[in-house]
Amino acid sequence: MHDIVDKDRIQTFIIKEISVALKIDIDKIDSETEFLNLGIDSLAGLNLMTKLENLLNIELDPIIFWDYPTIEKLSKHLASKEAGA
């Protein structure tokens, strides 16, 4: 069994990972901006997905970034998935 991760922790994790991957300041990342507009390409998306899978101990579908195209939407979805686990 793993600890449930809330939306804020997931969102903070995603923002930090994007900041490192894209070498941009955390303060410049808007959680409402679509991943594509942030500069997340398919490779960066797969890397982020793998890190989220490890954090949450779940398997994700690569199209998750299309279904939930912003940090806000994705973190909310993942938190609800965690709450249901």
JOGISUL-V462217 format. One record per residue. RES is the residue in three letters. SS is DSSP state (helix for helix, strand for strand, loop for the rest). PHI is phi in radians with two decimals (NA if undefined). PSI is psi in degrees with one decimal (none if undefined). Layout:
res->[RES;RES]
ss->[SS;SS]
phi->[PHI;PHI]
psi->[PSI;PSI]
//
This chain:
res->[MET;HIS;ASP;ILE;VAL;ASP;LYS;ASP;ARG;ILE;GLN;THR;PHE;ILE;ILE;LYS;GLU;ILE;SER;VAL;ALA;LEU;LYS;ILE;ASP;ILE;ASP;LYS;ILE;ASP;SER;GLU;THR;GLU;PHE;LEU;ASN;LEU;GLY;ILE;ASP;SER;LEU;ALA;GLY;LEU;ASN;LEU;MET;THR;LYS;LEU;GLU;ASN;LEU;LEU;ASN;ILE;GLU;LEU;ASP;PRO;ILE;ILE;PHE;TRP;ASP;TYR;PRO;THR;ILE;GLU;LYS;LEU;SER;LYS;HIS;LEU;ALA;SER;LYS;GLU;ALA;GLY;ALA]
ss->[loop;loop;loop;loop;loop;loop;helix;helix;helix;helix;helix;helix;helix;helix;helix;helix;helix;helix;helix;helix;helix;helix;loop;loop;loop;helix;helix;helix;loop;loop;loop;loop;loop;strand;helix;helix;helix;helix;loop;loop;loop;helix;helix;helix;helix;helix;helix;helix;helix;helix;helix;helix;helix;helix;helix;helix;loop;loop;loop;loop;loop;loop;loop;helix;helix;helix;helix;loop;loop;strand;helix;helix;helix;helix;helix;helix;helix;helix;helix;helix;helix;helix;helix;loop;loop]
phi->[NA;-2.08;-1.22;-1.26;-1.86;-1.46;-1.00;-1.12;-1.17;-1.10;-1.08;-1.08;-1.06;-1.07;-1.07;-1.10;-1.13;-1.15;-1.02;-1.18;-1.09;-1.74;0.97;-2.21;-1.14;-0.94;-1.14;-1.55;-1.71;-1.67;-1.19;-1.69;-1.42;-1.15;-0.91;-1.02;-1.28;-1.37;1.82;-1.41;-1.62;-1.10;-1.17;-1.11;-1.12;-1.14;-1.11;-1.13;-1.05;-1.07;-1.17;-1.16;-1.04;-1.18;-1.08;-1.67;1.00;-2.40;-1.81;-1.99;-1.52;-0.97;-1.37;-1.01;-1.26;-1.44;-1.25;-2.28;-1.40;-2.22;-1.05;-1.03;-1.15;-1.17;-1.15;-1.12;-1.08;-1.13;-1.16;-1.21;-1.15;-1.14;-1.11;-1.48;-1.24]
psi->[141.9;162.2;140.3;135.0;125.8;170.0;-43.8;-40.5;-41.3;-45.6;-44.4;-41.7;-48.1;-45.1;-44.3;-42.5;-41.1;-41.1;-45.4;-47.6;-39.9;-2.3;49.2;155.0;137.7;-38.8;-17.0;-3.9;117.1;124.4;-10.9;-6.2;137.9;145.8;-43.8;-41.0;-20.0;-16.5;12.9;111.6;-175.3;-39.0;-45.9;-36.5;-43.0;-39.3;-43.7;-41.9;-43.6;-42.0;-38.4;-39.7;-42.1;-41.5;-45.5;-8.9;46.1;166.1;133.1;151.6;132.7;-23.1;2.9;-31.5;-20.7;-39.5;-33.4;80.6;3.6;162.1;-43.2;-51.3;-41.8;-45.4;-36.9;-44.5;-47.5;-36.2;-38.8;-33.6;-40.8;-42.8;-30.7;-6.9;none]
//
